[in-house]
Amino acid sequence: MLSLRRRQSESILIGPDIEVRIAAVRGGVVYIDIVAPPNVQVDRKEVRQGLATVNRRSTKGVGGDKHD
């Protein structure tokens, strides 16, 4: 893990084409801008975890009990 300190308007680069920029810091909340190619999926962690949970639940019924 890499920990960095950035101020408002400063950026970090991830690979050749992803930029994470600190847009603002207000009241303990950090606003970030992410610039990435369209083929790179960018999600909040809790959103992706929620989708994984929904997908797991929906696949549990596949191949389960069949009622004739």
N, C-alpha and C positions, 0 to 999 in steps of 0.2 A: 504494500500500500504506500502510496505517495501522498504526503500531506503538504499542502502549499498554502501560503498566505497571499491573498490578492486584495487589492483595493478596488473601489468602484472604477469602472471603465478599463480595468486590466483583464487580460485573457490568459488562458492556457491553451495549448494545442495538443490534440491527441491524433497521432499519425499525421499524414500529409494534408488531410482535408476536413478535420473536425476542430472547431473552435468553441470553447466555452468561455463566455465573457460575463463578468460581474456587471449587471446593468444598474443595480441600485441596492442599497442597504438601508432599510427603514424599520425602526423599532424592533430590531433583532431578527428581522426577516430579510433574507438574501434573495434578490431577484436575479435570475441568470438568463442569458440568451445562449442558445445552442445553434450553431451553424454546422449543418452536416449534409452530405449528399442525400438525394431522395431515396436511395436504396438502403440507407442506414436507419433502422428503427430506433426511435427515441421515445421512451416512456418513463413515467414516474414509476419507481419501484413498486409502490403499493398497487398501481393499476395492473402492472404485469403479473404480480402475485395473485391479484383477484381474478384475472383471466385464467391463470393456471388452475386455480381452485375450481372455477366454473367448468373448465375443460375436463378436469379429473372427475367431477360429479357427473357430467354428461356421458362420459365413457363407461362409468360403472354399470349402467343399464344395458350396455351392448353385450349380447351373448348371455345375458342373465336369464331369469325365469321367463318362460314363455307361457302365456295363457291361451289355450285353444278353446 
